Amino acid sequence: MNKPAGDTGGFVRFRLDLAYDGTDFVGWAKQPGHRTVAGELIKTFEKIFGEANDDFAMRVAGRTDAGVHAKHQVCHLDIPEDRIVRIGRDPLNAKRLNTLLPEDVIAHEFSPISADFDARFSALGRHYRYTIADTQNKKDPRLVRYVLEYKRALDVALLNEAAEVLIGLHDFAAFCKPRKGASTIRNLKDFHAVRQPDGLITIEIHADAFCHNMVRALVGSIVAVADSRITVKDLVQVLKTGSRGNRFRVVSAKGLSLESVDYPNPKEYAKQADVTKIMRKIGDISV
């Protein structure tokens, strides 16, 4: 048999591109006694390939929190080569995988990939979108699981004025849930809000990576400015001091979705992974 494209010497690396409704999950990471995205995936792959003590060495681009959705998430896993032979002549693909996955998880693509691809460390950036329904949007019960309902009108110009001062390479300690030894330095590349024709507000956030709770804290901070609870000057001070106190809150998870993940040319997978690991030896990439 010819070696698969992702052969690592006894294992074959696969890339899985997927989407999910995060409402009924307590997050991405596998947790005993709780329903998680990774937990459902691992259960499904164990049905196909047999039990895996190391959870197939699965690694994800962004470990989403409880209630956070994903339009396009990416993970990789390593499958023992001898188990791939056992599944038969027809290759396992996304279509076959979706017959086994729960209805709130959908596989877009599933195929072997080079062993130097790392879903987390090879990534160049992550794109998130946060959606708010304020008083300028007519309530729609179909959106209740996917938008933050805000009881006052928000000034989009103020949202963008506040967002602008946060763009760039900064220490975002004031916007992250502390984790011992974890880096909070991130490069926020884009952060802006748009009032859509239907009245919804969509907020686009793009960075090289995000520390724990960072996206929802960023949104919470500019909402506080737009709602006149703090000023842009206050927000600049929060960023500089690394402490937010009680000036703004982290917003609800349900309005947040991982929209896409950026990767370099395949020839650059390993190089990018090395660069990322040097920058964040202990750092966490999550929401």
C-alpha positions as CSV (number, residue, x, y, z in Angstrom):
1,M,0.0,0.0,0.0
2,N,1.2,3.5,-0.8
3,K,1.9,5.7,2.1
4,P,-0.9,8.2,2.7
5,A,-0.1,11.9,2.3
6,G,-0.1,12.6,6.1
7,D,2.0,9.5,7.1
8,T,4.0,10.2,10.3
9,G,5.5,6.8,10.7
10,G,2.8,4.5,12.1
11,F,0.2,7.3,12.1
12,V,-1.6,9.3,9.5
13,R,-2.5,12.9,10.2
14,F,-5.9,14.1,9.1
15,R,-7.3,17.6,8.9
16,L,-11.0,18.1,9.8
17,D,-12.8,21.3,8.9
18,L,-16.2,21.5,10.7
19,A,-19.0,23.7,12.0
20,Y,-21.2,23.5,15.1
21,D,-24.0,25.1,17.0
22,G,-22.4,25.6,20.4
23,T,-25.6,26.1,22.4
24,D,-25.8,22.6,23.9
25,F,-22.0,22.1,24.4
26,V,-20.0,23.1,27.5
27,G,-17.2,24.1,25.2
28,W,-14.7,22.4,22.9
29,A,-12.4,20.5,25.2
30,K,-13.3,17.0,26.4
31,Q,-14.6,17.0,29.9
32,P,-15.8,13.9,31.8
33,G,-19.5,13.9,32.4
34,H,-20.2,16.8,30.1
35,R,-21.2,17.1,26.4
36,T,-18.4,18.8,24.4
37,V,-17.5,19.2,20.7
38,A,-14.2,17.3,21.1
39,G,-15.9,14.6,23.2
40,E,-18.5,14.0,20.5
41,L,-15.8,13.9,17.8
42,I,-13.7,11.5,19.7
43,K,-16.7,9.2,20.4
44,T,-17.4,9.2,16.7
45,F,-13.8,8.4,15.6
46,E,-13.6,5.6,18.2
47,K,-16.6,4.0,16.6
48,I,-14.8,4.0,13.3
49,F,-11.1,3.4,14.4
50,G,-11.4,1.8,17.8
51,E,-10.5,3.1,21.3
52,A,-7.7,5.8,21.5
53,N,-6.0,6.3,24.9
54,D,-4.6,9.7,23.6
55,D,-7.8,10.9,21.9
56,F,-6.0,10.6,18.6
57,A,-3.7,13.5,19.7
58,M,-6.5,15.8,18.6
59,R,-5.6,19.5,18.5
60,V,-7.8,22.4,17.5
61,A,-7.3,25.9,16.1
62,G,-9.4,27.6,18.8
63,R,-10.8,26.0,21.9
64,T,-14.3,27.7,22.0
65,D,-16.0,28.2,25.3
66,A,-19.5,26.9,26.4
67,G,-22.2,28.3,24.1
68,V,-19.8,29.6,21.4
69,H,-20.6,28.6,17.8
70,A,-18.3,27.9,14.9
71,K,-19.0,28.4,11.2
72,H,-15.6,27.1,10.3
73,Q,-13.4,25.4,12.9
74,V,-10.3,23.3,12.2
75,C,-8.6,20.5,14.1
76,H,-6.2,17.7,13.3
77,L,-5.9,14.1,14.6
78,D,-3.4,11.2,14.1
79,I,-4.9,7.9,13.2
80,P,-2.9,4.6,13.5
81,E,-2.1,3.5,10.0
82,D,-3.2,-0.1,10.6
83,R,-6.7,1.0,11.7
84,I,-7.2,3.0,8.5
85,V,-6.7,-0.2,6.5
86,R,-9.5,-1.8,8.5
87,I,-12.3,0.6,7.5
88,G,-12.4,-0.8,4.0
89,R,-11.7,0.2,0.4
90,D,-13.8,3.4,0.4
91,P,-12.0,6.3,2.1
92,L,-13.6,8.0,5.0
93,N,-14.7,11.5,4.0
94,A,-16.9,14.3,5.4
95,K,-20.1,12.9,3.8
96,R,-19.6,9.5,5.5
97,L,-18.5,11.2,8.8
98,N,-21.7,13.3,8.9
99,T,-23.9,10.1,9.0
100,L,-22.3,9.4,12.5
101,L,-22.0,12.9,13.9
102,P,-24.7,14.5,16.0
103,E,-26.9,17.0,14.1
104,D,-25.4,20.1,15.7
105,V,-21.9,19.2,14.4
106,I,-21.2,19.2,10.6
107,A,-17.9,18.1,8.9
108,H,-17.0,20.2,5.9
109,E,-13.8,18.4,4.9
110,F,-11.9,15.4,6.2
111,S,-8.7,14.2,4.5
112,P,-5.1,13.3,5.1
113,I,-2.6,16.2,5.4
114,S,1.1,16.5,5.7
115,A,2.5,15.7,9.2
116,D,3.9,19.2,9.7
117,F,0.4,20.7,9.7
118,D,-0.7,21.7,13.2
119,A,-4.2,23.0,13.4
120,R,-3.3,25.3,16.4
121,F,0.3,26.3,15.9
122,S,0.4,26.5,12.1
123,A,-2.5,29.0,12.1
124,L,-1.8,32.7,11.2
125,G,-5.0,34.1,12.6
126,R,-8.6,33.6,13.6
127,H,-11.7,35.5,12.5
128,Y,-14.7,35.8,14.9
129,R,-18.1,37.5,14.5
130,Y,-20.3,38.8,17.3
131,T,-23.9,39.6,16.7
132,I,-26.1,42.0,18.7
133,A,-29.8,42.7,18.4
134,D,-30.5,46.1,20.0
135,T,-33.7,48.2,19.8
136,Q,-33.2,48.9,16.1
137,N,-33.8,45.3,15.2
138,K,-37.2,43.6,15.3
139,K,-37.0,40.6,17.6
140,D,-36.9,37.3,15.8
141,P,-37.3,34.1,17.9
142,R,-35.3,32.2,15.4
143,L,-32.2,34.1,16.4
144,V,-32.5,33.8,20.2
145,R,-29.7,31.2,20.4
146,Y,-27.3,33.2,18.2
147,V,-27.5,36.9,19.1
148,L,-27.1,39.1,22.2
149,E,-30.4,40.9,22.8
150,Y,-29.6,44.4,24.1
151,K,-32.4,46.5,25.6
152,R,-31.0,49.9,24.5
153,A,-29.9,51.3,21.2
154,L,-26.2,51.2,20.6
155,D,-24.3,53.9,18.7
156,V,-22.3,52.0,16.0
157,A,-20.0,55.1,15.5
158,L,-19.0,54.9,19.2
159,L,-18.5,51.1,18.9
160,N,-16.0,51.7,16.1
161,E,-14.3,54.6,17.9
162,A,-13.7,52.4,20.9
163,A,-12.6,49.4,18.8
164,E,-10.0,51.5,17.0
165,V,-8.0,52.2,20.1
166,L,-7.6,48.5,20.8
167,I,-6.3,47.5,17.4
168,G,-2.6,46.5,17.2
169,L,0.0,44.5,19.2
170,H,-0.8,44.9,22.9
171,D,-0.8,43.1,26.2
172,F,-4.5,42.3,26.6
173,A,-4.2,41.2,30.2
174,A,-7.3,43.3,31.1
175,F,-9.4,41.4,28.6
176,C,-8.3,37.8,29.4
177,K,-9.1,35.4,32.1
178,P,-5.8,34.9,34.0
179,R,-3.9,31.7,33.5
180,K,-0.6,31.1,35.3
181,G,2.3,31.5,32.9
182,A,0.1,32.2,29.9
183,S,1.0,35.1,27.5
184,T,-1.6,37.8,27.0
185,I,0.2,39.6,24.2
186,R,-1.8,39.4,21.0
187,N,-1.9,41.2,17.6
188,L,-5.5,42.5,17.1
189,K,-5.6,43.1,13.3
190,D,-9.2,44.1,12.8
191,F,-12.0,45.1,15.1
192,H,-15.1,46.9,13.7
193,A,-18.9,47.0,13.9
194,V,-21.5,47.3,11.1
195,R,-25.2,48.0,11.3
196,Q,-26.8,45.5,8.9
197,P,-29.9,46.4,6.8
198,D,-32.1,44.3,9.1
199,G,-30.9,46.3,12.1
200,L,-28.6,43.7,13.6
201,I,-25.1,44.8,14.6
202,T,-22.3,42.5,13.6
203,I,-18.8,43.0,15.1
204,E,-15.8,41.5,13.2
205,I,-12.7,40.6,15.2
206,H,-9.5,39.2,13.7
207,A,-6.2,38.5,15.5
208,D,-3.3,36.2,15.4
209,A,-4.8,34.4,18.4
210,F,-7.0,35.0,21.4
211,C,-6.5,34.3,25.1
212,H,-9.2,32.9,27.3
213,N,-12.4,35.1,27.3
214,M,-10.6,37.8,25.2
215,V,-13.1,38.1,22.3
216,R,-16.2,38.5,24.6
217,A,-14.3,40.9,26.8
218,L,-13.3,43.0,23.8
219,V,-16.9,43.2,22.7
220,G,-18.1,43.9,26.2
221,S,-15.7,46.9,26.5
222,I,-16.8,48.6,23.3
223,V,-20.5,48.0,24.2
224,A,-19.9,49.8,27.5
225,V,-18.5,52.8,25.6
226,A,-21.4,52.8,23.1
227,D,-23.9,52.6,26.0
228,S,-22.1,55.6,27.7
229,R,-21.0,53.6,30.8
230,I,-17.3,54.3,30.1
231,T,-15.4,56.6,27.8
232,V,-12.9,55.8,25.1
233,K,-10.3,57.5,27.4
234,D,-11.3,55.0,30.1
235,L,-10.8,52.1,27.7
236,V,-7.3,53.3,26.8
237,Q,-6.5,53.4,30.5
238,V,-7.8,49.9,31.0
239,L,-5.5,48.6,28.2
240,K,-2.5,50.4,29.6
241,T,-2.9,49.3,33.2
242,G,-3.9,45.7,32.4
243,S,-6.9,45.9,34.8
244,R,-10.5,46.5,34.0
245,G,-12.0,46.3,37.5
246,N,-15.8,46.5,37.2
247,R,-15.9,48.9,34.2
248,F,-17.3,46.4,31.8
249,R,-18.5,42.8,31.6
250,V,-17.7,39.8,29.3
251,V,-20.8,39.5,27.0
252,S,-22.8,36.3,26.5
253,A,-21.3,33.5,24.5
254,K,-24.3,32.9,22.3
255,G,-23.7,35.9,20.1
256,L,-20.2,34.7,19.2
257,S,-19.1,32.5,16.3
258,L,-15.7,31.4,15.0
259,E,-15.9,32.3,11.3
260,S,-12.6,31.1,9.8
261,V,-9.0,30.3,10.5
262,D,-6.0,31.5,8.4
263,Y,-3.2,29.2,7.4
264,P,0.0,29.8,5.3
265,N,1.1,28.0,2.2
266,P,1.5,24.3,2.9
267,K,5.2,24.6,2.6
268,E,5.1,27.1,5.5
269,Y,3.2,24.9,8.0
270,A,6.2,23.7,10.0
271,K,7.9,27.2,10.0
272,Q,4.8,28.9,11.2
273,A,4.3,26.3,13.9
274,D,7.8,26.9,15.2
275,V,7.3,30.7,15.2
276,T,4.1,30.4,17.1
277,K,5.6,28.0,19.7
278,I,8.4,30.4,20.4
279,M,6.0,33.3,20.8
280,R,3.7,31.3,23.2
281,K,5.6,28.6,24.9
282,I,2.9,28.3,27.5
283,G,0.2,30.6,26.1
284,D,-3.3,29.4,25.5
285,I,-5.3,29.9,22.2
286,S,-8.9,30.0,23.0
287,V,-11.9,32.3,23.3
